[in-house]
Structures are given as C-alpha cells and as structure tokens.
Amino acid sequence: MSKLITIAVDAMGGDGSPKKIIDGIAHHFDKNRNSFYKIFGDNNQINKFIPRSLSNDCYEIIHTNEVVKGDDTPLGAAKRGKNTSMWLAVESVKAKKADK
C-alpha cells in the first residue's frame, strides 16, 4: 500500500464553491484512495455537498467563515487575515500538517 497523502483544500475559493471543490475531491478520491483531505471553509456550506460515496475517514473539515473574496485585492486579502480558508490551507502545508 502506498503512503497516505494529505491534501489541504480551500473549499471556499473560486466560482461555484464549495460544490465544485467537493465534486473535485470526490472525483479525485475515486481514483486515488491513498488521499486524505483537510478541507478548509464553512462547515455548514461544505456539508451540504459531501456525497455519501465519500468515506468519513478520508477527510476533515476545518471550519472558518472567513474567506478571501473574488474582488479582494492582494492587500485586501492579506488584511482580511489569518483565519481565511485560503490562509489556513496554505499554513497547514507550511506547518507540514498537509503534504500538498
């Protein structure tokens, strides 16, 4: 069996989020069972889109309601802070709590 790879995912970033992000995770997991997903974002919104086919032990949702908005400037995003889903996902890789 290959090593379990932990992937940090900002579920709130991009158009159609979090549905498109969760759909992508489910599709990836179908082909890559050696993956674990740390999903960052609004727990209530994310849970609406988690399919039954996605095993509960292949992901963890790390809740935050703070997000970088599409119309934020880089400075605005930086000011918004360290509790955004994007920042937390990046920090989890930096702290080696996720591989990618």
Order of alpha helices (4+ residues) and beta strands (2+ residues): beta-alpha-beta-alpha-beta-alpha-alpha
